[in-house]
Amino acid sequence: LTIRRYRNGDRPDEIADALEAALETVSGYLRDANVLAPWDDYRALAHLYHDYGYDTLDKLAALFNYERSTEVIRSRMDKLGVDRGATSTDLLESLNPEDVGLSPLRDADEYPTPDEGGQQTLDAFGGGSE
C-alpha cells in the first residue's frame, strides 16, 4: 500500500499522516524498497544540502536534472523538516531599517528638497556652482 501510494504521487509525509505512522518509518520503508526519490527523502536532502555542497535550492534542482523546481524542493525541505539555515527572508526580517538608513523616523533636514519649480538643485545635494 505504501509503495503504491507513493508511486501514485503521494508524498511520504502524506502517506505517514494517512497511515498514522512516523515519517521516518515510511521514508525508511520506501528507501529500503529503492523507490524513494532523493527530493522526497529528508535524509538525502539534508546530507546533500549540508554535507555535500549543494547548499542552494538551484544546485539541488540542477542535481536532480530539474525534475523538481526549486520551489518544490524548498517546499519539500520545509515539510520534511530539513533545516536550511537562515533564509533571505529571515535575514531581511532581522535587519533594523535604521542600520541601513531606511528609517522613516529620520529628520526631514537630512534630505534635499525640491526648489520652487519642483526640481532638485545641485546645491541641495551639497554641490554648487563654482
C-alpha positions as CSV (number, residue, x, y, z in Angstrom):
1,L,0.0,0.0,0.0
2,T,2.8,2.4,0.9
3,I,4.7,1.8,-2.3
4,R,1.5,2.0,-4.4
5,R,0.5,5.3,-2.8
6,Y,4.0,6.7,-3.3
7,R,4.0,5.7,-7.0
8,N,0.6,7.3,-7.4
9,G,2.1,10.6,-6.4
10,D,1.6,10.9,-2.6
11,R,4.5,12.3,-0.7
12,P,6.0,10.4,2.2
13,D,4.6,12.9,4.8
14,E,1.1,12.4,3.3
15,I,1.4,8.7,3.4
16,A,2.7,8.8,7.0
17,D,-0.3,11.0,8.0
18,A,-2.8,8.7,6.3
19,L,-1.3,5.6,7.9
20,E,-0.8,7.3,11.3
21,A,2.9,6.3,11.1
22,A,6.1,8.2,11.6
23,L,7.6,9.9,8.6
24,E,10.9,8.1,9.4
25,T,9.2,4.7,9.2
26,V,7.5,5.4,5.8
27,S,10.7,7.0,4.4
28,G,12.8,4.1,5.6
29,Y,10.5,1.6,4.1
30,L,10.4,3.4,0.7
31,R,14.2,3.8,0.8
32,D,14.7,0.1,1.5
33,A,12.3,-0.7,-1.4
34,N,14.5,1.5,-3.6
35,V,11.6,3.7,-4.7
36,L,12.1,6.8,-2.7
37,A,13.3,9.7,-4.9
38,P,16.0,11.9,-3.3
39,W,13.8,15.0,-3.3
40,D,11.3,13.2,-1.1
41,D,13.9,11.8,1.3
42,Y,14.6,14.1,4.2
43,R,17.9,12.3,4.9
44,A,19.2,12.6,1.4
45,L,18.1,16.3,1.2
46,A,19.8,17.1,4.5
47,H,23.1,15.4,3.5
48,L,23.2,16.9,0.1
49,Y,22.4,20.4,1.4
50,H,24.6,20.4,4.5
51,D,27.4,17.9,3.8
52,Y,28.0,17.8,0.0
53,G,28.0,21.4,-1.1
54,Y,24.5,21.5,-2.7
55,D,23.7,24.4,-0.4
56,T,21.3,26.3,-2.6
57,L,17.9,25.3,-4.0
58,D,19.2,25.8,-7.5
59,K,22.1,23.5,-7.0
60,L,19.8,20.8,-5.7
61,A,17.4,21.3,-8.7
62,A,20.3,21.0,-11.1
63,L,21.5,17.9,-9.3
64,F,18.0,16.4,-9.9
65,N,18.1,17.5,-13.6
66,Y,15.4,20.0,-12.8
67,E,12.9,17.1,-12.4
68,R,11.6,19.2,-9.5
69,S,11.7,23.0,-9.4
70,T,13.5,25.0,-6.7
71,E,10.1,25.9,-5.2
72,V,9.1,22.2,-4.9
73,I,12.4,21.4,-3.3
74,R,12.1,24.3,-0.9
75,S,8.6,23.2,0.0
76,R,9.6,19.6,0.5
77,M,12.6,20.6,2.7
78,D,10.2,22.7,4.8
79,K,7.6,20.0,5.1
80,L,10.2,17.3,5.8
81,G,11.9,19.4,8.4
82,V,15.2,19.9,6.7
83,D,16.9,22.9,8.2
84,R,18.1,25.3,5.5
85,G,19.6,27.8,8.0
86,A,18.8,31.5,7.8
87,T,16.9,32.3,4.6
88,S,16.9,35.6,2.8
89,T,13.5,36.3,4.3
90,D,14.9,35.6,7.8
91,L,17.8,37.9,7.2
92,L,15.6,40.7,5.9
93,E,13.3,40.4,8.9
94,S,16.2,40.7,11.2
95,L,17.5,43.9,9.7
96,N,16.9,47.2,11.6
97,P,15.9,49.8,9.0
98,E,17.8,52.5,10.9
99,D,21.0,50.5,10.5
100,V,20.9,50.9,6.7
101,G,19.4,54.4,6.6
102,L,15.9,53.4,5.7
103,S,14.1,54.6,8.8
104,P,11.0,56.8,8.3
105,L,12.0,58.5,11.5
106,R,15.0,60.4,10.0
107,D,14.8,64.1,10.1
108,A,13.5,65.8,7.1
109,D,16.5,68.2,7.1
110,E,18.7,65.2,6.1
111,Y,17.1,65.0,2.7
112,P,17.3,67.6,-0.1
113,T,14.1,69.3,-1.0
114,P,13.0,70.5,-4.4
115,D,13.3,74.1,-5.3
116,E,10.2,76.2,-6.2
117,G,10.0,74.7,-9.7
118,G,9.9,71.2,-8.3
119,Q,13.4,70.3,-9.4
120,Q,16.2,69.1,-7.2
121,T,19.1,71.6,-7.3
122,L,22.7,70.7,-7.2
123,D,23.0,72.9,-4.0
124,A,20.5,70.7,-2.3
125,F,22.9,67.7,-2.7
126,G,25.8,69.6,-1.3
127,G,27.2,70.7,-4.7
128,G,27.2,74.1,-6.1
129,S,28.4,76.3,-8.9
130,E,31.9,77.5,-8.9
